[in-house]
Amino acid sequence: MFGQFDTLWNVLMKSATDTNSRDIIFVLDGLDECELQTRRLLLKSLSRLYKTSSKHLRETPFLKTIIASRPNNDIKAALDVLPTIRLRGEDEPEAISKDVNLVIQHSIEQAVFRGLPRSMLGDLELGLIQGADRTFLWTTLVIELLETKKGASKKELLAILQSRDIYQIYHRLLEESSDQTQARKLLEIVVATARPLTLTEMSIALAIQPAHSTFKDLEDDIVHNFEERVKALCGNFIRIIRSTIYLVHQTAREFLLCDKTMLRLQLNQNLGQWQHSILLRDANRMLLELCVHYLTFLGIKINFAELDSFDHTLYAHLFVEYAGKYWTYHYIEASLRSNDSLQYRCVQLCNPNAPGFARWYGYHHAPDAQPKATNPATRHREVAMQLGLGQVATLIDRLEPKEIDWVDEEKEESSVPRSGCMGSSSKTSVSNLKGIWTSTSLETPMNLTAIQYHLQNHRRIMTKMEYNNHTLSH
């Protein structure tokens, strides 16, 4: 194979350097589908050719290379160092849709040529166009199945649209992941989000960890040049269009998601670790937990004007809009049990006097839409109802006033120690691991008005401060 490559490359180079030759346009189509070792040889040879300062590059005949390929990481890395012009086809979904439609129309004409009645192909053509989802992957597979038909009924033709042969391709794409644990987390986020996330938002969501207690903690774990990380994790199973993340096709979502019926099916069949492996309710609970934990960072008394000045260097706060606007969506979709530990954290998040409340609440309602009741318990309950969280409101009703810290945020600020040490009156150490709160003094989990701040040196923790000079207990 390597000897054949060298021979062919030498023929090309002799043609390109022959002064009697005309200019050459070298077209490589589908480079990403090339066998890996051969692709590496080709990329290495192209890089060597165009990096050189050889005289023949400045004289006729000129050799121009056009490459049509998915932007896999190895291809992108090899070509980015060359004098290239990249046309991002993935950012032109409308143009791709037109090309896909042309391919579909051509395949229908070929089917007519083979003897199938045009009147019988109308529904198939419409199904192909509607199901294409701006990608050739699914369309090409269905067309190949159509071409194998040696005579068919209308019912058989329409059954082609329901083919799940593409699942084999999806398995192969995900098996090549550089980190399957991280890939699974990313895909759970993709299928559960209320709207597609941008690369920046996804990089933040994927970086959030229970040990984080500030935006700056989170900042240290955010991966930059995140597009390459996404490709390494999920390859072509993911599409990135104008810096926004999508699944490659609508059937990819069906491939991943599982319901109770499919769960029983998995027990009886070997479907692999990816097919029907994600429960949507669990994915929503995971994303709810990420959003709620992230929003607790807003409780730190910081100068948000100063934070906003870090736009060019600090990215961790760029998830506030999504988390603030959609955590309630994930709460509803997660269908939490009444005794789920996340219930208590959601109750505290709805507290209009809780630190950082106004910062995220504005993404739901105008600031002047906050409940006007003077009684803190009533205001708290009205917020929950306003957000459509009836279960949270019911839980607030069941709690004694002493079980919730209704503290005025402005008064609270002056009570927070400004040093890196905990106040001497604090008796509670609160840790957040997978949504479980523990207290050394057995306080109720409702006492979650947690003021988070830096400990000097490298250790940061979450702590619950005592207000009004007493400690609440059951």
C-alpha positions as CSV (number, residue, x, y, z in Angstrom):
1,M,0.0,0.0,0.0
2,F,2.8,2.4,1.0
3,G,4.7,1.6,-2.2
4,Q,1.7,2.2,-4.3
5,F,1.1,5.5,-2.7
6,D,4.7,6.7,-3.2
7,T,4.5,5.7,-6.9
8,L,1.2,7.6,-7.5
9,W,2.5,10.6,-5.6
10,N,5.7,10.7,-7.6
11,V,3.6,10.6,-10.8
12,L,1.7,13.6,-9.6
13,M,4.8,15.5,-8.6
14,K,6.4,14.9,-12.0
15,S,3.3,16.2,-13.8
16,A,3.1,19.2,-11.5
17,T,6.8,20.2,-12.1
18,D,6.9,19.5,-15.8
19,T,7.3,22.9,-17.5
20,N,5.4,21.6,-20.5
21,S,2.3,20.8,-18.3
22,R,-0.7,23.0,-17.8
23,D,-1.9,24.1,-14.4
24,I,-3.3,21.2,-12.4
25,I,-6.3,21.2,-10.0
26,F,-6.0,18.3,-7.6
27,V,-9.4,17.3,-6.2
28,L,-9.7,15.1,-3.1
29,D,-13.3,14.1,-2.3
30,G,-14.2,12.4,1.0
31,L,-10.8,12.6,2.6
32,D,-12.3,11.8,6.0
33,E,-13.4,8.4,4.6
34,C,-9.9,7.5,3.5
35,E,-8.2,4.6,5.4
36,L,-6.4,6.2,8.3
37,Q,-2.8,5.3,7.5
38,T,-3.2,6.3,3.9
39,R,-4.8,9.5,4.9
40,R,-1.8,10.3,7.2
41,L,0.6,9.7,4.3
42,L,-1.4,12.0,2.0
43,L,-1.7,14.8,4.6
44,K,2.0,14.5,5.3
45,S,2.9,14.7,1.6
46,L,0.6,17.7,1.0
47,S,2.0,19.5,4.0
48,R,5.6,18.9,2.8
49,L,4.7,20.1,-0.6
50,Y,3.1,23.4,0.4
51,K,5.4,24.2,3.3
52,T,8.4,24.1,1.1
53,S,9.9,27.3,-0.4
54,S,10.8,25.4,-3.6
55,K,11.0,27.4,-6.7
56,H,8.4,25.4,-8.6
57,L,5.7,26.6,-6.3
58,R,6.2,30.1,-7.7
59,E,6.4,29.1,-11.3
60,T,4.0,27.5,-13.8
61,P,2.5,25.0,-13.9
62,F,0.6,25.7,-10.7
63,L,-0.8,22.9,-8.6
64,K,-4.0,23.8,-6.7
65,T,-5.6,21.4,-4.3
66,I,-9.3,21.2,-3.4
67,I,-10.3,19.0,-0.5
68,A,-13.9,18.1,0.3
69,S,-14.1,16.5,3.7
70,R,-15.6,16.6,7.1
71,P,-13.3,18.6,9.4
72,N,-11.9,15.8,11.4
73,N,-9.3,16.9,14.0
74,D,-6.3,15.3,12.2
75,I,-7.3,16.8,8.9
76,K,-7.9,20.2,10.4
77,A,-4.5,20.1,12.3
78,A,-2.6,19.2,9.1
79,L,-4.2,21.9,6.9
80,D,-4.5,24.8,9.4
81,V,-0.7,25.4,9.1
82,L,-0.9,25.7,5.3
83,P,-2.0,28.7,3.2
84,T,-5.6,27.5,2.9
85,I,-9.0,29.0,2.4
86,R,-11.6,27.0,4.3
87,L,-15.2,27.1,3.3
88,R,-17.2,25.8,6.3
89,G,-20.0,23.8,4.7
90,E,-21.4,22.9,8.1
91,D,-22.3,26.5,8.5
92,E,-24.4,26.5,5.3
93,P,-27.2,24.1,6.2
94,E,-29.6,25.7,3.7
95,A,-27.2,25.1,0.8
96,I,-26.7,21.5,2.0
97,S,-30.4,21.0,2.1
98,K,-30.7,22.1,-1.6
99,D,-27.9,19.7,-2.5
100,V,-29.6,16.8,-0.6
101,N,-32.9,17.5,-2.4
102,L,-31.1,17.3,-5.8
103,V,-29.7,13.9,-4.8
104,I,-33.1,12.7,-3.7
105,Q,-34.7,13.9,-7.0
106,H,-32.0,12.2,-9.0
107,S,-32.6,8.9,-7.1
108,I,-36.3,9.1,-7.7
109,E,-35.7,9.6,-11.4
110,Q,-33.4,6.5,-11.4
111,A,-36.2,4.5,-9.7
112,V,-38.6,5.6,-12.4
113,F,-36.0,4.6,-15.0
114,R,-35.9,1.1,-13.4
115,G,-39.6,0.7,-13.9
116,L,-41.2,1.9,-10.7
117,P,-44.3,4.1,-11.3
118,R,-43.7,7.8,-10.6
119,S,-47.2,8.0,-8.9
120,M,-46.0,5.5,-6.4
121,L,-42.8,7.3,-5.5
122,G,-44.3,10.7,-4.5
123,D,-44.7,9.8,-0.8
124,L,-41.3,8.3,-0.7
125,E,-39.7,11.4,-2.2
126,L,-41.6,13.6,0.4
127,G,-40.4,11.3,3.2
128,L,-36.8,11.5,2.1
129,I,-36.9,15.3,1.9
130,Q,-38.6,15.7,5.3
131,G,-36.3,13.1,6.9
132,A,-33.0,14.3,5.5
133,D,-32.5,16.8,8.3
134,R,-29.8,18.7,6.3
135,T,-27.4,15.7,6.1
136,F,-26.4,13.2,3.5
137,L,-25.7,10.5,6.0
138,W,-29.2,9.1,6.4
139,T,-30.3,10.1,2.9
140,T,-27.5,8.2,1.2
141,L,-28.2,5.1,3.3
142,V,-31.9,5.1,2.4
143,I,-31.2,5.7,-1.3
144,E,-28.8,2.7,-1.3
145,L,-31.6,0.6,0.2
146,L,-33.9,1.9,-2.5
147,E,-31.5,0.9,-5.2
148,T,-31.3,-2.7,-4.0
149,K,-35.1,-3.1,-4.5
150,K,-35.9,-5.3,-7.6
151,G,-39.5,-4.4,-7.8
152,A,-41.4,-3.2,-4.8
153,S,-44.9,-2.3,-3.5
154,K,-45.7,1.2,-2.2
155,K,-45.8,-0.2,1.3
156,E,-42.4,-1.8,0.9
157,L,-40.9,1.5,-0.4
158,L,-42.3,3.5,2.6
159,A,-40.9,0.9,5.0
160,I,-37.4,1.8,3.8
161,L,-37.9,5.2,5.5
162,Q,-38.1,3.3,8.9
163,S,-34.9,1.4,8.4
164,R,-32.6,1.3,11.4
165,D,-29.5,0.1,9.5
166,I,-28.0,3.5,10.2
167,Y,-27.6,2.4,13.8
168,Q,-24.6,0.3,12.9
169,I,-22.9,3.5,11.6
170,Y,-23.8,5.3,14.9
171,H,-22.3,2.5,16.9
172,R,-19.0,2.8,14.9
173,L,-18.9,6.5,15.3
174,L,-19.2,6.4,19.1
175,E,-16.9,3.4,19.6
176,E,-14.1,5.6,18.3
177,S,-14.6,8.2,21.1
178,S,-11.5,9.3,22.9
179,D,-13.3,9.3,26.3
180,Q,-16.6,7.4,26.3
181,T,-17.5,8.6,29.8
182,Q,-17.3,12.2,28.8
183,A,-18.9,11.5,25.5
184,R,-21.9,10.0,27.3
185,K,-22.3,13.0,29.5
186,L,-22.1,15.3,26.5
187,L,-24.8,13.3,24.7
188,E,-27.1,13.3,27.7
189,I,-26.8,17.0,27.8
190,V,-27.5,17.3,24.1
191,V,-30.7,15.2,24.1
192,A,-32.1,16.9,27.3
193,T,-31.4,20.6,26.6
194,A,-34.4,22.9,26.1
195,R,-32.6,24.4,23.2
196,P,-29.3,23.6,21.4
197,L,-26.2,24.8,23.3
198,T,-23.4,26.8,21.9
199,L,-19.9,25.5,22.1
200,T,-19.1,27.9,24.9
201,E,-22.2,26.9,26.9
202,M,-21.5,23.2,26.4
203,S,-17.9,23.6,27.5
204,I,-19.1,25.2,30.7
205,A,-21.8,22.6,31.4
206,L,-19.4,19.7,30.8
207,A,-16.9,21.2,33.2
208,I,-19.2,21.8,36.2
209,Q,-18.2,19.6,39.1
210,P,-19.5,19.1,42.7
211,A,-16.3,20.5,44.1
212,H,-16.7,23.9,42.4
213,S,-18.0,26.7,44.6
214,T,-17.2,29.8,42.5
215,F,-17.0,30.9,38.9
216,K,-13.3,31.0,39.1
217,D,-13.2,27.4,40.4
218,L,-15.1,26.4,37.3
219,E,-13.0,28.5,35.0
220,D,-9.9,26.3,35.7
221,D,-11.7,23.2,34.3
222,I,-13.2,24.7,31.2
223,V,-11.8,23.3,28.0
224,H,-10.9,25.8,25.3
225,N,-10.8,25.2,21.6
226,F,-13.8,23.1,22.6
227,E,-14.8,22.2,19.0
228,E,-11.8,19.9,18.7
229,R,-12.7,18.2,22.0
230,V,-16.3,17.6,20.8
231,K,-15.0,16.0,17.7
232,A,-12.6,13.8,19.7
233,L,-15.5,12.7,22.0
234,C,-18.3,12.1,19.5
235,G,-16.8,12.5,16.0
236,N,-19.4,12.9,13.2
237,F,-22.2,11.8,15.5
238,I,-22.3,15.5,16.4
239,R,-22.8,18.4,14.0
240,I,-21.6,21.9,14.8
241,I,-23.5,24.6,12.8
242,R,-22.5,28.2,13.4
243,S,-20.9,27.3,16.8
244,T,-24.0,25.5,18.0
245,I,-24.1,21.7,18.7
246,Y,-26.6,19.3,17.2
247,L,-26.9,15.6,16.7
248,V,-26.0,14.4,13.2
249,H,-29.6,13.4,12.4
250,Q,-33.0,13.0,14.1
251,T,-32.5,9.2,14.1
252,A,-29.4,9.7,16.3
253,R,-31.7,10.9,19.1
254,E,-33.9,7.8,18.6
255,F,-30.8,5.7,18.7
256,L,-29.7,7.1,22.1
257,L,-33.0,7.4,23.9
258,C,-34.6,4.6,25.9
259,D,-38.0,4.1,27.5
260,K,-39.2,1.3,29.8
261,T,-40.1,-1.0,26.9
262,M,-36.7,-0.6,25.3
263,L,-35.1,-1.2,28.7
264,R,-36.7,-4.6,28.9
265,L,-35.6,-5.2,25.3
266,Q,-32.0,-4.4,26.3
267,L,-32.1,-7.1,28.9
268,N,-32.9,-9.7,26.2
269,Q,-30.8,-8.4,23.4
270,N,-27.2,-7.2,23.1
271,L,-27.7,-3.7,21.8
272,G,-24.3,-2.4,22.8
273,Q,-23.5,0.3,25.3
274,W,-24.9,3.2,23.2
275,Q,-28.2,2.1,21.6
276,H,-31.2,3.0,23.8
277,S,-28.8,3.8,26.7
278,I,-30.1,7.2,27.8
279,L,-33.3,7.7,29.9
280,L,-34.5,11.2,29.2
281,R,-35.8,11.7,32.7
282,D,-32.3,10.8,34.1
283,A,-30.6,13.1,31.6
284,N,-32.9,16.0,32.7
285,R,-32.2,15.3,36.3
286,M,-28.5,15.4,35.6
287,L,-28.8,18.7,33.8
288,L,-31.1,20.1,36.5
289,E,-28.4,19.3,39.0
290,L,-25.8,21.0,36.9
291,C,-27.9,24.2,36.5
292,V,-28.9,24.4,40.2
293,H,-25.3,23.9,41.4
294,Y,-24.1,26.4,38.9
295,L,-26.6,29.0,40.0
296,T,-25.4,28.7,43.6
297,F,-22.3,30.5,42.4
298,L,-24.4,33.6,42.1
299,G,-24.7,33.6,45.9
300,I,-21.1,34.8,46.3
301,K,-20.9,38.5,47.0
302,I,-18.9,39.7,44.1
303,N,-18.9,42.8,41.9
304,F,-20.8,41.6,38.8
305,A,-19.6,44.7,36.9
306,E,-16.1,43.5,37.6
307,L,-17.0,40.0,36.5
308,D,-18.4,41.3,33.2
309,S,-15.2,43.1,32.5
310,F,-13.5,39.7,32.1
311,D,-15.4,38.9,28.9
312,H,-12.2,38.2,27.0
313,T,-10.6,35.9,29.6
314,L,-13.4,34.6,31.9
315,Y,-16.0,32.3,30.3
316,A,-17.6,30.6,33.4
317,H,-20.4,33.1,33.8
318,L,-21.6,32.6,30.2
319,F,-23.9,29.8,31.2
320,V,-26.1,32.0,33.5
321,E,-28.6,32.7,30.8
322,Y,-29.3,29.1,30.0
323,A,-29.2,27.8,33.6
324,G,-31.4,30.7,34.9
325,K,-34.0,30.4,32.2
326,Y,-34.3,26.6,31.8
327,W,-33.6,25.0,35.2
328,T,-37.3,25.0,35.8
329,Y,-37.9,23.2,32.5
330,H,-35.5,20.4,33.6
331,Y,-37.1,20.3,37.0
332,I,-40.5,19.5,35.3
333,E,-39.0,17.0,32.8
334,A,-37.0,15.2,35.5
335,S,-40.2,14.3,37.5
336,L,-38.4,14.4,40.8
337,R,-39.8,12.3,43.7
338,S,-41.0,14.3,46.6
339,N,-38.1,13.1,48.8
340,D,-35.4,13.7,46.2
341,S,-32.6,15.8,47.8
342,L,-32.7,18.1,44.8
343,Q,-36.2,19.2,45.9
344,Y,-34.8,21.1,48.8
345,R,-32.1,22.8,46.7
346,C,-34.8,23.9,44.3
347,V,-36.9,25.3,47.1
348,Q,-34.0,27.4,48.3
349,L,-33.3,28.6,44.8
350,C,-36.9,30.0,44.7
351,N,-36.3,32.0,47.8
352,P,-36.5,35.7,46.6
353,N,-34.2,36.7,49.4
354,A,-31.6,34.1,48.6
355,P,-28.2,35.3,47.3
356,G,-28.1,35.7,43.5
357,F,-31.9,35.3,43.1
358,A,-32.4,38.5,41.1
359,R,-29.5,37.6,38.8
360,W,-31.2,34.5,37.3
361,Y,-34.8,35.4,38.0
362,G,-34.7,38.1,35.3
363,Y,-34.4,35.5,32.6
364,H,-37.9,34.3,33.6
365,H,-39.7,37.5,34.4
366,A,-39.1,41.2,34.5
367,P,-37.6,42.3,37.8
368,D,-40.8,44.2,38.7
369,A,-42.8,41.0,38.3
370,Q,-41.5,39.6,41.6
371,P,-44.3,38.9,44.1
372,K,-45.1,41.9,46.3
373,A,-46.2,40.1,49.4
374,T,-44.5,41.3,52.5
375,N,-44.6,38.0,54.3
376,P,-41.4,36.1,53.2
377,A,-43.0,32.7,53.2
378,T,-45.8,34.0,51.0
379,R,-43.4,35.6,48.6
380,H,-41.4,32.4,48.5
381,R,-44.4,30.3,47.6
382,E,-45.6,32.8,45.0
383,V,-42.2,32.6,43.2
384,A,-42.5,28.8,43.0
385,M,-46.1,29.1,41.6
386,Q,-45.0,31.8,39.2
387,L,-42.4,29.5,37.8
388,G,-44.9,26.6,37.5
389,L,-43.3,24.5,40.3
390,G,-46.4,23.3,42.1
391,Q,-44.5,20.6,43.9
392,V,-42.0,23.1,45.2
393,A,-44.8,25.3,46.5
394,T,-46.4,22.4,48.3
395,L,-43.1,21.6,49.9
396,I,-42.8,25.2,51.1
397,D,-46.2,25.0,52.6
398,R,-45.2,21.9,54.6
399,L,-42.2,23.5,56.1
400,E,-42.0,25.4,59.3
401,P,-40.8,29.0,59.0
402,K,-37.8,28.2,61.1
403,E,-36.8,25.6,58.6
404,I,-36.1,28.2,55.8
405,D,-33.6,31.1,56.1
406,W,-35.7,34.0,54.8
407,V,-32.9,36.6,54.9
408,D,-32.9,39.9,53.2
409,E,-30.1,39.8,50.6
410,E,-28.9,43.4,51.2
411,K,-28.7,42.8,55.0
412,E,-27.1,39.5,54.4
413,E,-24.2,41.0,52.6
414,S,-22.9,42.9,55.6
415,S,-23.0,39.7,57.6
416,V,-20.7,37.7,55.3
417,P,-17.1,37.5,56.6
418,R,-14.9,39.2,54.1
419,S,-11.8,37.3,55.2
420,G,-11.0,33.9,54.0
421,C,-12.2,32.3,57.3
422,M,-15.5,31.0,58.5
423,G,-17.3,33.0,61.2
424,S,-17.0,31.6,64.7
425,S,-20.7,31.2,65.0
426,S,-21.0,28.8,62.0
427,K,-21.6,25.3,63.2
428,T,-22.4,23.7,59.9
429,S,-20.2,22.3,57.1
430,V,-22.2,21.7,54.0
431,S,-20.8,19.6,51.2
432,N,-22.4,19.1,47.8
433,L,-21.8,15.7,46.4
434,K,-24.3,14.6,43.7
435,G,-27.0,16.7,45.2
436,I,-26.7,15.4,48.8
437,W,-26.3,17.9,51.6
438,T,-25.0,16.8,55.0
439,S,-24.8,18.8,58.2
440,T,-22.6,18.1,61.2
441,S,-25.2,19.6,63.5
442,L,-28.2,17.7,61.9
443,E,-29.8,20.9,60.5
444,T,-32.6,20.3,57.9
445,P,-31.4,20.4,54.3
446,M,-33.7,23.4,53.8
447,N,-31.1,25.6,55.4
448,L,-29.4,26.1,52.1
449,T,-28.8,29.8,52.1
450,A,-25.2,29.0,51.6
451,I,-22.8,31.8,51.3
452,Q,-19.9,30.6,49.3
453,Y,-16.5,32.3,49.5
454,H,-12.8,31.7,49.1
455,L,-10.7,30.1,51.8
456,Q,-7.2,31.4,51.7
457,N,-4.6,29.2,50.0
458,H,-6.1,26.6,47.7
459,R,-9.0,25.1,49.7
460,R,-12.6,26.3,48.9
461,I,-15.7,24.9,50.5
462,M,-19.4,25.6,50.8
463,T,-20.7,26.7,54.1
464,K,-24.0,27.7,55.7
465,M,-23.9,30.8,57.8
466,E,-26.0,31.3,60.9
467,Y,-28.2,34.4,60.8
468,N,-29.8,36.4,63.5
469,N,-27.4,34.9,66.1
470,H,-29.0,31.5,66.4
471,T,-28.8,28.2,64.7
472,L,-31.9,26.6,63.2
473,S,-32.6,23.0,63.8
474,H,-35.4,20.4,63.5
